[in-house]
Amino acid sequence: MIIYNVTVKISHEKHDDWLKWMKEIHIPEVMETGMFTNHVFTRVVMEDEDGTNYSIQYYCESMEKLEEYQDKFAPALQVKHTERYKDHFVAFRTLLERV
């Protein structure tokens, strides 16, 4: 099992809009690709005066499925996010493997 983890810090100014958009639009679009079996959306519990931090973990059956997602779907989905929240977020991605 591969876990594709996306950590995002969103500015306080855009927080409420971003949270709604993530729950109603972005995460459902990622899941509709069929590349992931499940996801978990969590808030990182820490004080940060610049914004609020979140972790979205998408569960994938194999590295091949993840690579397919990254090749076919991720670029367009990331552009939508960047265009909508430009200069109001920082994001990084990590791959985890369940042991």
Secondary structure, DSSP 4 states (H G I P E B T S, - for coil): -EEEEEEEEE-TTTHHHHHHHIIIIIHHHHHHTS--SEEEEEE--S--TT-EEEEEEEEES-HHHHHHHHHHTHHHHHHHHHHHHTTSEEEEEEEEE--
